[in-house]
């Protein structure tokens, strides 16, 4: 019975359930108002990416020959209909939440107004701002001249009806791109009568439309917001005469002219204008077309400004010092003595920068190797690596150019580092490198000694402020030898080494985890204590899901903490009744991957860069690292137990109660992220 189609949740629908949890954060009265607005922005940005990648893939499945496409767990046409139904319902809820937040902000004397609500003084302020800052960024296109390829994906446009009073025959249409990539979406207006005002950039343009088109004789203007989303999957040419960077650059250009997968428009737009737009953009009724409200591109609301009191945002939780590393003058010397775990964003990311700085200056350090997947825009990590190269160190970086939506930035950083003498490896044919690895080689006496850093998330100081991730610093000889072997692998993919401690994909990660599950099944059948705790972002690998069902049927107690997609159904009688699953969405993005196995009383602990997905097991270089230190094991278990007790931000993953909040003692509210911060804060007091 395990793993039949009826017991596998559609992964696209499961993802929409995840994004619904983000929407729940926006609707939660306990979430501060400005953060509620920002959660609306996160929801919108997530949905854009979902359409660009996942819906684009479903569309390709529909177009694919049935003889080629084989997946008994998904019917693409049915899936697309369900996606459209769910997103339509969520958009209604989104608009309701937005209106509610706008109303509550008004009670705090913060008013988001449109162009029709400006006072005379505010109107003059807006007009002056428009002339000085906005108008130089506007380059309208007359609709009759429009070529679909000239429009930017992910951008916001105003479709404008141009009219002359009393002369309807002179009607024309134009498109104006709202320059949110250059200017803030939000203009803060002068306060009046102790009230604070914000106007959106779209409405600034609406107010000043006559300054763009009146010179052509038009005097009536009606503007309607539109946006569309293109297929973001890249088809990479296999031309061996071109470098990988050339191929990726060409792929990025193809993305700019890829077919649209979604079109959203203001429902009040005249039918005649809508038809012309759809025709010009080659959008058919078979595509996803959504009638929306006055405003689109809510992803910009991630940057919604706080012009009120501090309590409109989350209480500050600045990164904490590490109780061990803060008293260690030399981080390398400290790591040589014992392993350390760093927990972001609860603890400071600067320890990694300090480690790289120390390595770049230490005369005994000979080489530094590092993997980079997503890099911060002003990366101190990259600057530290460049500085190490300038100090004569041998620096090698595997920079994953194929990191989706970061390809262009990574191409830039690759060139920058190469200019400074860093050896940059940019691709492995057929694989992405998703492992988060750092290796430092130091000459000590007559031998080389290695130090390693292994993480669950990117070496990125920006995301380290909002993503919960774990990194281990270690000098364990077997682990660092395995890390060294992974780096050798990047330069010789066809000579796969043997690993003694690390679990490495795509070679044996799925098999090793299945072996660990099989061991728990064997122990359960023998009457021994058998359990596991798994914390990951996504669970979609069908072979693993079937094994989890088998383990549950054997009596293994399984607790899952899955932030995003989970195709497994917990709590099904005679199948998964021994599996409990929760999901946590809060102020920080849960991103760490941690696994604990009972192992007959000799517990096994791992941290990993990999989710339990087909792509991670089969198409990526991933690493899972064991944690041997007993103190660090207790630290991991404490964190996991705090999350399993969460009754504030935890929701059930359930076939019948999806996204219902976990109920607990109403007199003892536990927010796991707040409690985790307190746990680490107490350690440094």
N, C-alpha and C positions, 0 to 999 in steps of 0.2 A: 504493500500500500504506500510505502514511503516514496515521496517524490512524484506522485501522479499529478497530472495537470491541475486537478481541482485543489491540490494542496500547495501550489506554487502561485504566489501573488505576482501579478503583472508588474514588472520593474518600473515601467513608466508611471503607472497609477500609484505605486508605492512612493515614487519621488514626489508626485503631486501631494500626497499625504504629508510628506516632509515639509514642503513649502507652505502647506496649510498651518503647520506648527509655527512657522515664522509669522504668519498672519495672526495667529493666536497671541503672539507676543505683542503685536501692534494693537490688539483689542483689549489686552489685559489692563484693567484700571491700576494695577500695582506698578506697571511700567511707567516711568516718567514721560510726560507728554512729548518732549522733543525726541526722546528715544522711540516712542511709539511711531512718530513720523519717520524716523530713520529705519525702523523695521519695515514700514511700508516700502521704503526705498530698496531694502535688501530683498524683500519678496519680489518686487518688480524686476530687479536685476537678475535674480535667480530664474524667473520665468522667461526673460529674454534669452538667457543662455540655454535653457531647456529647449526652447523652440529652435534656436540656432543649431543645436547639436542633436538632441534626442528626437524631436519631431522631424527634423531634416532626415534622420536615419530611418524613421518609420515611413516617411514619404518615399525614400529610396527602396524600402522593402516592398511597398505597394507597386512601384514601377518595375520591380525585379521579376524575372521569369519565375513562375511557380516551381518549375523543375530545378531551379538553382537555389531557391530559398527554402531552407529546412529549419524550422523551430516550432516544435509542438506546443511551446509555452506561450506563443504570441500569435494573435491574428491581427495583422497590421491595420486593416481597414476598421475592424471593430475597436482596436486600440485608439486609433485617431478619433473616432466618433466619441469615445469615452473621454479622451483628453479634452476635446472641445466642450463637452458637457460640463466636466468638472471645472475647467478654467472659466467658463461662463458663470457658473455659480460662485466661484471664488472672486471673480471680478465684481459681482454685485456686493459681496461681503466687504471687499476692499473699499468700494465707494462709500459704503455705510460707515466703515471705520474712519475713513478720511474725513467725512463730513462731521463725524462725532469729535474727532481730534481738533478740527478747525473750530468747532463750537466751544470746546473746553479751553482752547487757547484764548478765545475771545473773552472768556470769563476771567482770564488772567491779564486782560488788557493788551493782548497780542493779537493783532488782526491781520489776516492774510486777505488782501483786497485785490480786486481786478481793476481794469482800466476804466470801467464805468463808475467806480466808487471813489475815484481820486478827488481830493479837494483842489481848489484853485492853486494853492501853494504847492501841494504835492505834484500836481500836473506840471508845473513849471520845473520842479526838481527833476521829474522823470524826463521831460523834454531836453533839459540840459545834459543829463546823463546819456540819453540816447545819442545826441549829436557828438558828444565827446568820446564815447566808448563803444556804442552799439553800431551806429550807422557805418563806420569804417569796416565792420566785419560782415556786412550783409551784401550778398550777391544774388539777387532774385533771378528766377528762371521763368520765362513765359511758358505756360503749360504746353502750348502748341509746339514749342521748340525742344521740349524735354526728351532726353534719351534716358532710358531706365538705368543704364550703367553709370550715369553721372550722379546718381543719388547715393549718399553714404548710408550704409547699414548702421543701425544702432543710433541714428540721429533723429532729431525732432524737426518737423517741418510744419509751417503754416501754409495751408492751401487757401489762397485769397481770391475772393470774387471781387473783381474791379468793375465798377459801374459809373455811369454818368447820369446824374439826376435828370429824369424826364426823357432819357434816350436809352431804352432797354436794348436796342439793337447793337449798342457799342460795348456790350458786356464782354469781359475777357477774364482770363484766369492766370494766376501766377503761383509759384512756390517760393517760400522764403525759409531758408534753414536757420533755426534758432541756434546761435553760436555758443552752445553750452560748453564746448571744449575749450573756448577762449575766455568766456566770462562766466561768473557765477549765475546759476539759475535764479538766485534770489537777490533782490535789491532791497536793502533796508532803507526805509523812508524816514524823514525827520519825524520825531515824536510830536504829537499834538494832544494837549489836555491830558497828559500822563498816560496816553495810549501809544503803543508801539505798533509800527506798521511794516508789513512785508508785501512786496509785489513780485510776481514771477516775471522772468525775462520775456516770456511769451506775451504777457500783457503789456510790458513796456513797448514791445514792437507793435502790438495792436493799437496802442494809444497814439503812436507816431507814424502810422501807416501812410498818412497823407504826405509826410516828408520824403517818402520813397517814390510814390506813384503820382502825386498830384501834378508834377511837371508834364505828365502825359495826358492831362485833361480829365483824369478820373477824380471823383469827389465823394464816392460812396465805397466803403471797404468793409467786407465781412470775411473774417479769418477763422479757419477751422483746423485744429491740430490733427496731424497724421504722422504715423510712424510705420515702418515696415522692418521685417527681420529677414536676413538672408541665411541660406544654408552655409554653415561655417565649417563643414567637413572639407578637408583639402584632399584633392586627388594629386598625388605626387608623381611626376613623370619619372620613368626609370632610365632616362638618358645618361649613360655612363660617362659621356664626354663632359658633363657638367658637374661642378662641385655641389656638395649637399646644400651649402648656403645659397647657391644659385637656384637650386630646385625649390628650396623653401621660400625664397623671395618670389619666385614665379607662382608658387601655391598661394601666397598671401595676396598677390594680384588677382588670382582667380577668385578668391573669396570675395573680393570687392565687387565682382560682377556676377556672383552666384545667384541662382534663382531665389525669389522670396519664398518664405514658408509661413509668414503671417503678416497681415495688414490690419492695422488698428486705426480707426478714424472717429471723428466727432459725429455722433449720431444725428446731429442737427444739420449736417452738411447737405446741400441741395443734391438731389439725385443726379442731375445732369453733370455736376462737377465730379461726383463720385465715379460715375461711369467713365468719364474721360481719364481720371486718375488710374483706375483699374486697367483700362486699355493701354495706357502709356507704360505702365509697370508690368504688363504681361501677366496680370493676376487673374486667374479664372475663379469661377464659383466653387471649384474643387479645392481651392486653397483655403487656409484658415483666415477668414475675414471677420473682424470683430468690431461691432459698433460700440464705441466708448463714450466718455464724457468730454468735457472741455479741455482737460489736461492729460497728456501722455508722458512717457519717459520718466516715470516716477523713480527710476534708479537714481536720479539726481537728488532725491530727498534724503539719501544717505548723508548728504552734507547740509541738511536743514539747520539753519543757524539758531542759536539760543540767544534771544534778545531780552530775556526775562531774568528770573532769579535762578540761582544754582540748582534749586530743587527740581527744576524741570528736566534735569539729566541725572543719570546714575551717579551715586556717590563715588568719588574718586577711589580707585584701588591701585595705587602706584606699585610697580614691581618691587619685590622685596629682595633684600640681600640673602645670599645662601649662607646658612649658619656655619658650614665647613669652609667654603672657599673664601669667605670674607676675612678669615684669619690666616690665610695661606699667602705668603709673600709671592711665591712662585707657584703658578697653577700647575705647571708641568711637574714640579716636585710633589705637589699635593696629589696629583693623579697617580704618580708612581707609588705612593703609599697606599691608596685605596680608590675604589670607584666612587663616582659622584653622579647623582641624578639632578638635572635641572628641569623645573616644571614651569613652562611659560603658559600664560602671562603672569603667573603668580610670582615667579622669581625673575630676576633681571637677565635680559639677553646679553648685557654688556660683558658677562663672563666669557662668552664665546669670542667677542671682539678682543677682550684682554688676552685670551689664550693665543689668538692669531698674532696679536701685537708682540707678545712675549716671544713667540716662535720666530717672528721676523727679525728680532733683535738679538736673540740668543746666538752667540758665535758657534755653539756646538750643534745647532739645528741645521741639517743639510737639505732637507726637502719637506715640502708640504703638498699634500694632494687633497682635493675636495670635489664633491659633486654639488652642482647647483642646478636647481629646477626652476624656481621662480625667484627673481632677484628684486629687492627693493629699488625704487626709482633712484634714490641717492644712497647707494649701498656701501655701508662701512665695511661689510664683509669683502666686497670686491676691492675696495680701497686698501684693506689690510693685506689682501693677497698681492696686489700690485706693489705695495710697500715692501713685502717680503722679497719679491723678485728684484726690486731696486737694491735691496740689501744683500743680494748675491745668493739667495736661496733658490733651489730648483723647485719651481712651483708648477704643478700640473692641475688643471681644472677640467672635469667633464661637465660641460654646460649643455643641458638638454634643450636644444633649439626647438624641439617639437612640443614644448609645454604649451598647451592650447591657450590662445589669446595672449600669450607672452612671447610669441615667436619673434616679433619685431624687436622687442626690447632685448631679448637674449642674443639676437644677431648683433645688435649694437654693442652689448657688453663683451661678446666674443672678440669683436674687432678691437675694442678698447684694451682688453687684457693682452691680446697678441702684440699690440703696439708696444706694450711695456715689458715684453719678454716672458710673459706667462705662456706655458704650453697649454693650448686649449684643444680638447677632443670634443667634437661636435655631434657625432652620431655613431650609432651601431646599427647596421642594416637590419630592419625588421623588429627592432626593440626600442622602447623608451627606457631611459635610466631614471627611475623614480626613487632609488635608494638615497638616503641622506647620510653621507659619509665624510669624515675628515680623518686624515692620517698624517702624523708628524713623525719624521725620522730624525733622530738625534744621535750624534756620536758620543758615546760615553765610554771612556777608556779605549779599548781596542775593538769594541763591538758597536753595532747599531742597535738602538733601543727605540721602540715604536710606541706612540700614544695615539689613541683613536677617540673620535666622537661619532656617535651613531644616534640618529634621531627619528622621531615619528613625523616631523614636519620640516618644511623648508628652512634653510639657513637665511632667514629673512627678518630683519629687525622691525619691519612694518607689521607683518602678519603676526609676529611674536607678541604684539600688544593685544591682540584680540582672539588668536587661535590658541586653544589649550593643546600643548604639545609637550613631549618628554624627550630629553636627550641624555645619553649616558656618556661620561668621560671615563676612559679606562686604559690601563696599560696591561691588562690580562694578556699573556703571551699568545695563547691560542686564539683569542678573539682578534687581536691586532694582526696576527698572521693571516687570518681569514679576510680581514679588511684589505690587507695588502694584496691578497689573491684576487679580490674583486677588482681592484684597480688594474692589476695585470690583465684581467679579463677584458677590460675596455679596449686594450690595444691588441688583443688576440682572442676575439669572440669565439673562434672555432676550437680553442683549446680550453675547454671548461675544466677548472681545477676541482679538486676535492676539498670540501669544507668540513672542519671538525666541530665547530661550535655554532657558527652562523647558519641560519636557514635561508637559502638564496633561491629566488625565482629568476628565470623560469625553469630551473633545473630540477628542484625537488621540494619546493615549498608546499604545494598542495599535498603531495604524497606524505611529507613529514607531518603536516597537521592531521591528515587522515590517520596516520600511525598513532599519533597522540590520542585521537578520539577512540581509535580501536583499543588502545591500552585502557582507557577509561571504561569502555564497554566490557572488556575482559575482567576488570576489577569489580565492576558492578555485578556481573554474573557470578563472581567468586564470593560475593557478599562483603566485599571491601568498600570502604568509603570511596565514592566515585562522583566527581563533580568538575565543573569548569566555569570560569567567568571570562567572558569575551567582550571587549570594548573595541568597536570599530566604527567606521563611518558608513560602510555599505556592505551588505551581505547578499550576493546574487549568484554565486557559483553553485550550480545545481548539484554537482557531485558532493560538495561539502554539505549542502542542505540535506541531501539524502542521508549522509552519514550522521548528521545531527539528529535527524528523525530516528535513525537506527539506534543511536545512543540513548535517546529519550525512551524508546520502547524497551531498552535494556535496563532502564532505571537510573541512568546517569542524570544527576541534577545539573541543569544548565541554566545559567543566568546570562542574558544578553543585554548589552547596552549599545544600541545601534542608532546613530544620529540620523542617517539618511535613509537610503533604500534598504528594505528588508523583504525579500521574497518568501521567506519562511513564515509559516503560520504557527505561532505558539499556542499552547493550551488546547489543542485538538485532542479529544479523547482517543486513546489507543494509538496515538501517533506522536503527539508532541506535548502531552500533558505534563511532562517533567521539564518543559522549557518555559521559562519566564522571560519576557522581553520588555524593556522599556526604552524610551528615547528621551533625550534631554536637549532642549533648546532654550538658551538663556542669553545673557548679555555677551558672553564669550561663545565662540564657535567651537564646539567639541570636536577635536581633530586627532587626538592621540589614539593609537592602536595598542592595546595591552591585552595579553592573554595569560591566564593562570590555569594550570591543570593540577588536580589533586595528586595524581601519580602515586597512589597507594600510600600517601602520607609524606612523601618526599616531594613537596610541591615544586612545580616548574613554572618559572616566570619568563615572559618575553615582552619586549617592545618591538614594534615593527613599523616600517613605512608603508606596508601593504594592507589594503582592504581585502576582504575575501570575495574577490570578483574574478571572473575569467581573465580579464585583461591584465590584472595584476599577477596572476599565477602563470599566464602563458605568454604574455607579450611585453613584459617589463622586467627590468633588473630591479629586484626588490630584496630587502634584507629584514630578517627577524633576528634580534639579538637576545640571548639569554641574560638574565639578571641573577648573579650568583650571591651577591652580598646579602646577608640576612637582614641587615638594617634597611637596605633599599627595598627588599621584598616586602617588609612590613610597611614601608612607606607607600608602596604601590597598593597593597591590600587595603590600607586605611583610606586611600583616595577612592578606590572602587567601592568600598563599603559605604562611604559618605554618599556616593552617587546612587547606590542601590537603596538608600534610605530617603532619597529626595522625594518630598511630597508637595513641592512648589512648582518646579519646572519639569518634572518627569511626567511623561505620558505613556499610556499602555500601547504596545504594539499587539493588536488583537484582531482576529477575523471578524469580531462582532462589536468591539469597543475601540476602534481606531481613534487615537488622539484624545481619548478621555484622560484627564489628569489622574495621576495616582493618588488615591485617598490614603490619608494617614491620620495621626492624632491632630485634630484641629487646633489643639492648644500647644503643639510643638511643631511649628513650621520649619522645614529643613530645605533651604536652597543650597544645593550641593556646591555651586560655584562660590557662594559667599562663605560656606563652611570650610571649603578647601583653602580659601585665602586666609581664614582665621587660623587654620591648622599650621600653615607655613609661617604666619606672622608670629604665632606663639613660639615657634622654634628659634626665632632670632631675638626674642625679648630677653 
